[in-house]
Amino acid sequence: MRVYAAICGHLEVEFDRLVAGETGFIRVPVPAYIIDHPKGLAVFDTGLRRGLSETGDPAHSRYAAMQIRAELPANADIGSRLAALDRDVKEVRYLINSHLHFDHCGGNHQVPDAPLLIQKREWSAGKTPELQQKVGYDPQDFALGHDTIEVDGEHDLFGDGSVVLIPTFGHTPGHQSLKLKTAKGDIVLTADACYFRSVLESLRLPRNVFDRAAMRESLLRLRALQTAGAKLYFGHEPKDWRGASGTPILIGEV
């Protein structure tokens, strides 16, 4: 198994959206991950949707009004990132979303043939109109006709312990992270359960959280995994991805 990280866009947002009490704006990377397992190719999150950064896109003005600026250069979408590894989107066996926010499932449309693995409570929330507005879901990013595999809690993707979906609720109703067993130890892809390394240390939550108690509990779980020796890759940590905006980089293998 080989695990690759790819940057599929950047966002510029108000800093306190990500860490309450911070001021100004911050530019952050939008990572996606490609897991090349002997039993099949999996993608964890798909970054931004092609066209989102263009003024003619219907969603562009909506996010601009929210003071969110999206950047997705040519050849930075998930399809191009797979092609850089000489892989085709049609080879993807499993599409996994940590949650249904636009910067984590925006590229789902490029992987139409793979089933989508999602926490049952996240999929239910994404289809609930009142939660779509409250939590910030946009169905055009994920209601695309994929076959879905709704999981409830931990899920061993390949049945060998190498790729395990773990619930990290709070940021959204059914957020999940991914734990990977590699030759050098466990890797945990936190996604938005923890935006930055400093958040794990301080437990300072974002300005807007679906369930603050659940998110704090998830942070404590991630902290325990780190204490046990796991290497964590955080949701939007700029320091993790300096110089990594091109070809996907290998972050773990067996």
C-alpha positions in Angstrom: 0.0 0.0 0.0 1.1 3.5 -0.8 -0.5 6.7 0.5 -0.2 10.0 -1.4 -1.2 13.5 -0.4 -2.3 16.1 -3.0 -3.3 19.7 -2.8 -6.6 20.3 -4.7 -6.9 24.0 -4.2 -6.6 26.7 -1.6 -9.0 28.7 0.4 -8.7 32.2 1.9 -11.1 32.6 4.8 -11.6 34.6 8.0 -9.2 33.1 10.5 -11.8 32.9 13.3 -13.9 30.6 11.1 -11.2 28.0 11.9 -10.0 29.1 15.3 -12.2 31.3 17.5 -10.7 34.5 18.6 -8.2 34.8 15.7 -8.3 37.9 13.5 -7.7 38.7 9.8 -7.7 36.2 7.0 -5.7 33.0 6.4 -4.9 31.1 3.2 -5.0 27.4 3.7 -4.4 24.3 1.5 -7.2 21.9 0.6 -5.7 18.4 0.7 -7.0 15.1 -0.8 -5.5 11.7 -0.3 -4.9 8.8 -2.7 -4.5 5.3 -1.2 -3.1 2.7 -3.6 -3.9 -0.6 -1.8 -3.4 -4.1 -3.4 -7.2 -4.6 -3.2 -8.0 -1.4 -4.9 -7.5 2.4 -5.2 -9.3 4.7 -2.7 -9.6 8.4 -2.5 -10.2 10.2 0.8 -11.7 13.7 0.1 -11.6 15.2 -3.4 -10.9 18.9 -2.8 -12.5 21.8 -4.7 -14.9 21.5 -7.6 -13.6 22.6 -11.0 -14.9 26.0 -11.9 -15.6 27.1 -8.3 -12.9 29.7 -8.4 -14.3 31.2 -11.6 -16.7 34.2 -11.4 -19.2 32.6 -13.7 -19.8 29.7 -11.4 -23.1 30.0 -9.6 -21.5 29.2 -6.2 -18.7 31.6 -6.6 -20.7 34.7 -5.7 -22.3 32.9 -2.7 -19.0 32.0 -1.2 -17.6 35.4 -2.0 -20.5 36.9 0.0 -19.4 34.7 2.9 -15.8 36.1 2.5 -14.5 32.8 1.3 -12.2 32.9 -1.7 -11.5 29.6 -3.5 -8.5 28.9 -5.7 -8.2 25.9 -8.0 -5.5 26.2 -10.6 -5.5 24.2 -13.8 -4.4 20.6 -13.2 -4.9 20.8 -9.5 -8.2 18.9 -9.4 -8.4 15.4 -8.2 -8.6 13.9 -11.7 -5.4 15.6 -12.6 -3.7 14.6 -9.4 -4.6 10.9 -10.1 -3.3 11.3 -13.7 0.0 12.6 -12.3 0.4 9.2 -10.7 -0.6 7.5 -14.0 -3.9 6.5 -12.6 -7.4 7.1 -14.0 -10.5 8.1 -12.1 -12.2 5.0 -13.5 -9.7 2.9 -11.4 -10.9 4.3 -8.1 -12.7 1.5 -6.2 -13.8 3.5 -3.2 -14.6 7.2 -2.8 -14.5 8.4 0.8 -15.6 11.8 2.1 -14.7 12.9 5.6 -17.8 15.1 5.4 -20.0 16.9 2.9 -18.5 20.4 2.9 -17.6 21.8 -0.5 -13.9 21.7 -0.1 -13.9 18.0 0.8 -16.3 16.6 -1.7 -16.1 19.2 -4.5 -14.3 16.8 -6.8 -16.7 13.9 -6.4 -18.2 14.6 -9.8 -14.9 13.5 -11.3 -15.2 10.0 -9.7 -18.7 9.0 -10.8 -18.3 5.2 -10.9 -16.9 4.5 -7.4 -19.3 4.0 -4.5 -19.2 6.7 -1.8 -18.4 5.7 1.7 -19.9 8.1 4.3 -21.0 8.0 7.9 -24.7 7.2 8.0 -25.5 10.3 10.1 -23.5 12.6 7.7 -25.4 11.3 4.7 -28.7 11.8 6.5 -27.8 15.3 7.6 -26.7 16.2 4.1 -30.2 15.3 2.7 -32.0 17.3 5.4 -33.0 20.8 4.1 -32.8 22.6 7.4 -29.4 21.2 8.1 -28.1 22.0 4.6 -28.3 25.7 5.5 -27.3 25.3 9.1 -24.3 23.1 8.6 -23.3 24.6 5.2 -24.0 21.7 2.8 -24.4 22.3 -0.9 -26.1 19.2 -2.6 -24.6 20.1 -6.0 -21.3 18.8 -4.6 -22.5 15.4 -3.3 -26.0 14.6 -4.5 -24.6 13.2 -7.8 -26.1 9.7 -7.9 -23.2 7.7 -6.5 -23.9 4.4 -5.0 -23.5 4.9 -1.3 -22.1 2.7 1.5 -23.3 4.2 4.7 -21.1 3.2 7.7 -21.9 3.6 11.4 -18.8 4.2 13.4 -15.5 2.5 12.7 -15.2 0.7 9.4 -12.2 -1.5 8.1 -12.2 -0.7 4.4 -10.2 -3.7 3.1 -10.6 -6.0 6.1 -6.9 -6.1 7.0 -6.7 -3.1 9.4 -4.6 -1.0 7.0 -7.3 1.5 6.2 -9.9 2.2 8.9 -12.6 4.9 8.9 -13.0 6.4 12.4 -15.8 8.6 13.6 -14.8 12.1 14.7 -18.1 13.8 15.0 -18.7 17.4 15.9 -17.5 19.6 13.0 -20.5 18.2 11.2 -23.0 15.6 12.4 -21.1 12.6 10.9 -17.6 13.7 10.3 -15.0 10.9 9.9 -11.2 10.7 9.8 -9.0 8.0 8.3 -6.4 5.8 10.1 -3.8 4.1 8.0 -1.3 1.4 9.1 2.1 1.9 7.4 5.6 0.5 7.7 6.6 3.5 9.9 3.5 3.4 12.1 0.0 4.7 12.0 -1.0 7.8 10.1 -4.3 9.6 10.8 -5.8 12.0 8.3 -7.9 14.2 10.6 -9.7 16.3 7.9 -11.8 19.0 9.6 -11.9 17.2 13.0 -8.8 19.2 13.6 -7.8 22.1 11.2 -4.3 22.8 12.6 -1.7 21.3 14.9 -2.1 24.2 17.3 -5.8 23.3 17.7 -4.9 19.8 19.0 -2.6 21.5 21.6 -5.0 24.3 22.7 -8.4 22.7 22.0 -9.6 26.0 20.7 -12.6 25.3 18.5 -13.7 27.2 15.4 -16.3 30.0 15.6 -19.0 27.8 14.2 -19.3 24.1 15.2 -22.3 21.8 14.8 -21.7 20.1 18.2 -19.0 21.6 20.4 -18.9 18.8 22.9 -18.6 16.1 20.3 -15.8 18.0 18.5 -13.9 18.4 21.7 -14.3 14.7 22.3 -13.0 14.0 18.8 -10.0 16.2 19.4 -9.2 14.3 22.6 -9.4 11.0 20.7 -7.0 12.4 18.0 -4.7 13.6 20.8 -4.7 10.1 22.3 -3.8 8.5 18.9 -1.0 11.0 18.5 0.3 10.2 22.0 0.2 6.5 21.1 2.6 7.2 18.2 0.4 8.1 15.2 1.5 10.8 12.8 -1.4 13.2 12.2 -2.0 15.2 9.0 -4.3 18.0 9.9 -7.2 19.4 7.9 -5.8 22.6 6.6 -2.4 23.0 8.2 -0.3 25.3 5.9 3.0 24.1 7.5 2.4 20.5 6.4 2.1 21.4 2.7 4.7 24.0 1.9 6.0 23.2 -1.5 3.5 20.4 -2.1 1.2 22.0 -4.6 2.4 20.0 -7.5 2.6 16.2 -8.0 1.1 14.2 -5.2 3.7 13.3 -2.5 4.2 9.9 -0.9 3.5 10.1 2.8 3.4 6.4 3.8 3.8 2.9 2.4 3.9 -0.7 3.4 
